[in-house]
């Protein structure tokens, strides 16, 4: 049986259940903190720059504000946005807001951008990047969109849908990382952690 050896304490700078589940799949032990930052896009700031800045600010905020963190902790932060027609579609505030977002995306191609930051508290080094996944929605009848909104699932989700939930019925195809749409590109993150010696792979004998 193969398993992962964890050599550094890990802190997830997020309360997202999806991000927690992605780490738990690899049996990683971690603490969670939810950083409070101003998630406001600057004037003329590109979507890629915005989502990367958010991830960096979240990681640094947790490192600076959580005094009980171990000095050698690895802080992992992520931020995900849905980008369509030059606009960032955030989390819907109401059911009608969710319907409006889904009508925009219906039958169209959009981008899901995830910025991530991996901050080594011991050295101060940061690994940051942005991953883009292209998602195409099917042309869905409006009564089905209204049913989906009535499930409550779109609330609290960027772009008003959950690809790992019932929202999968909306999706025709994706190009790129599926995990990126779920929460963050865990395949990239695990690779960075391995390359830096924070985790390693072993087999039970």
C-alpha positions as CSV (number, residue, x, y, z in Angstrom):
1,X,0.0,0.0,0.0
2,X,1.4,3.4,-1.0
3,X,1.1,6.4,1.2
4,X,2.5,10.0,1.6
5,X,4.9,11.0,4.3
6,X,4.5,14.5,5.6
7,X,7.6,16.3,6.8
8,X,6.3,19.8,7.6
9,X,3.2,21.1,9.4
10,X,0.6,22.4,7.0
11,X,-1.9,25.2,7.4
12,X,-4.8,25.8,4.9
13,X,-5.6,29.5,4.7
14,X,-9.3,28.7,3.8
15,X,-12.5,27.3,5.3
16,X,-13.6,25.8,1.9
17,X,-14.9,22.3,2.3
18,X,-13.8,21.5,-1.3
19,X,-10.2,22.5,-0.6
20,X,-10.2,20.5,2.7
21,X,-11.4,17.4,0.8
22,X,-8.7,17.7,-1.8
23,X,-6.0,17.7,0.9
24,X,-7.7,14.9,2.8
25,X,-7.6,12.7,-0.2
26,X,-3.8,12.5,0.3
27,X,-4.2,12.0,4.1
28,X,-2.4,15.3,4.8
29,X,-2.7,16.7,8.3
30,X,-3.4,20.4,8.4
31,X,-4.9,23.3,10.4
32,X,-7.4,25.7,8.9
33,X,-7.6,29.5,9.3
34,X,-9.9,31.8,7.4
35,X,-8.1,35.1,6.7
36,X,-10.1,38.3,6.5
37,X,-8.9,40.4,3.6
38,X,-10.4,43.0,1.3
39,X,-11.3,41.0,-1.9
40,X,-11.6,44.0,-4.1
41,X,-10.3,44.1,-7.6
42,X,-8.1,47.1,-8.4
43,X,-8.9,49.4,-11.3
44,X,-7.7,47.8,-14.6
45,X,-6.3,44.8,-12.7
46,X,-6.3,41.7,-14.9
47,X,-8.3,38.7,-13.7
48,X,-5.1,36.6,-13.5
49,X,-3.3,39.2,-11.4
50,X,-6.3,39.7,-9.1
51,X,-6.7,36.0,-8.3
52,X,-3.0,35.5,-7.7
53,X,-2.8,38.6,-5.5
54,X,-5.7,37.3,-3.4
55,X,-4.0,34.0,-2.8
56,X,-0.8,35.7,-1.8
57,X,-2.5,38.1,0.6
58,X,-4.4,35.3,2.2
59,X,-1.3,33.2,2.9
60,X,0.6,36.2,4.3
61,X,-2.3,37.3,6.4
62,X,-2.5,33.9,8.1
63,X,1.2,33.8,8.6
64,X,1.2,37.2,10.2
65,X,-1.9,37.0,12.3
66,X,-1.8,33.4,13.7
67,X,0.8,33.6,16.4
68,X,0.2,29.9,17.4
69,X,1.4,28.6,14.0
70,X,4.6,26.6,14.1
71,X,7.6,28.5,12.8
72,X,8.3,25.9,10.1
73,X,4.7,25.7,8.9
74,X,3.8,25.6,5.2
75,X,0.8,27.9,4.6
76,X,-1.3,27.1,1.6
77,X,-3.8,29.6,0.2
78,X,-6.0,29.6,-2.9
79,X,-8.5,31.8,-4.6
80,X,-10.9,30.8,-7.4
81,X,-12.9,33.0,-9.7
82,X,-15.2,32.5,-12.7
83,X,-14.4,34.9,-15.5
84,X,-16.8,35.5,-18.4
85,X,-17.1,38.3,-21.0
86,X,-14.6,40.5,-19.2
87,X,-16.3,40.2,-15.8
88,X,-15.6,38.3,-12.6
89,X,-18.7,36.3,-11.5
90,X,-18.5,36.0,-7.8
91,X,-20.7,34.2,-5.3
92,X,-24.4,35.0,-5.8
93,X,-26.1,37.1,-3.2
94,X,-29.6,35.9,-3.9
95,X,-31.4,33.2,-5.9
96,X,-32.2,35.8,-8.6
97,X,-28.6,36.8,-8.7
98,X,-27.7,33.1,-9.2
99,X,-30.2,32.8,-12.0
100,X,-28.8,35.8,-13.7
101,X,-25.2,34.4,-13.6
102,X,-26.3,31.0,-14.9
103,X,-28.3,32.6,-17.8
104,X,-25.1,34.4,-18.8
105,X,-23.0,31.2,-18.7
106,X,-25.7,29.1,-20.3
107,X,-24.4,27.6,-23.6
108,X,-21.2,29.5,-23.4
109,X,-17.5,29.0,-22.7
110,X,-16.0,30.6,-19.5
111,X,-12.7,30.5,-17.6
112,X,-12.2,29.3,-14.1
113,X,-9.0,30.8,-12.7
114,X,-7.4,29.6,-9.5
115,X,-4.5,31.4,-7.9
116,X,-2.5,29.6,-5.2
117,X,0.3,30.5,-2.9
118,X,2.5,28.1,-0.9
119,X,4.4,30.1,1.8
120,X,7.3,28.5,3.6
121,X,7.3,30.3,7.0
122,X,10.8,29.0,7.8
123,X,12.5,30.6,4.8
124,X,9.9,33.1,3.6
125,X,9.9,31.6,0.1
126,X,6.7,31.7,-1.8
127,X,5.5,29.6,-4.7
128,X,2.7,31.3,-6.5
129,X,0.9,30.6,-9.8
130,X,-2.4,30.8,-11.6
131,X,-4.1,27.9,-13.4
132,X,-6.9,28.4,-15.9
133,X,-9.5,25.8,-16.9
134,X,-12.0,26.4,-19.7
135,X,-15.5,25.2,-19.0
136,X,-18.3,25.0,-21.6
137,X,-21.9,24.9,-20.5
138,X,-24.6,23.0,-22.4
139,X,-27.6,25.0,-23.6
140,X,-29.9,24.2,-20.7
141,X,-33.7,25.0,-20.7
142,X,-34.5,27.8,-18.3
143,X,-36.8,25.6,-16.2
144,X,-33.9,23.3,-15.5
145,X,-31.7,26.3,-14.5
146,X,-34.5,27.4,-12.2
147,X,-34.7,24.0,-10.7
148,X,-30.9,23.9,-10.1
149,X,-31.1,27.3,-8.3
150,X,-34.0,25.9,-6.2
151,X,-31.7,23.2,-4.8
152,X,-29.7,25.9,-3.0
153,X,-26.4,24.5,-4.3
154,X,-25.4,27.7,-6.3
155,X,-25.3,29.8,-3.2
156,X,-21.8,30.3,-1.9
157,X,-20.2,29.1,-5.2
158,X,-18.3,31.3,-7.6
159,X,-20.2,31.5,-10.8
160,X,-23.3,30.0,-9.1
161,X,-22.5,26.3,-9.7
162,X,-20.7,23.3,-8.3
163,X,-19.1,21.1,-10.8
164,X,-18.7,18.3,-8.3
165,X,-22.3,18.5,-7.2
166,X,-25.6,18.6,-9.1
167,X,-24.1,21.4,-11.2
168,X,-22.4,18.7,-13.3
169,X,-25.6,18.6,-15.4
170,X,-24.8,22.1,-16.7
171,X,-21.3,21.2,-18.1
172,X,-20.7,20.1,-21.6
173,X,-16.9,19.9,-21.5
174,X,-13.8,21.2,-19.8
175,X,-10.3,21.8,-21.0
176,X,-7.7,21.8,-18.3
177,X,-7.7,20.8,-14.6
178,X,-11.0,19.5,-13.2
179,X,-9.6,19.9,-9.6
180,X,-9.0,23.6,-10.4
181,X,-12.7,24.1,-10.9
182,X,-13.5,22.2,-7.7
183,X,-11.2,24.3,-5.5
184,X,-7.6,24.5,-6.6
185,X,-5.2,22.5,-8.7
186,X,-4.1,19.9,-6.1
187,X,-2.0,18.1,-8.7
188,X,0.3,21.2,-9.0
189,X,0.4,21.8,-5.3
190,X,1.3,18.2,-4.4
191,X,4.1,18.3,-7.0
192,X,5.5,21.5,-5.5
193,X,5.4,20.0,-2.0
194,X,7.2,16.9,-3.2
195,X,9.8,18.9,-5.1
196,X,10.7,20.9,-2.0
197,X,10.9,17.9,0.3
198,X,7.9,18.8,2.4
199,X,6.3,15.4,1.5
200,X,7.6,12.2,0.1
201,X,6.2,8.9,-1.1
202,X,6.6,5.6,0.5
203,X,5.2,2.0,0.3
204,X,4.2,-0.2,3.1
205,X,6.1,-3.5,3.1
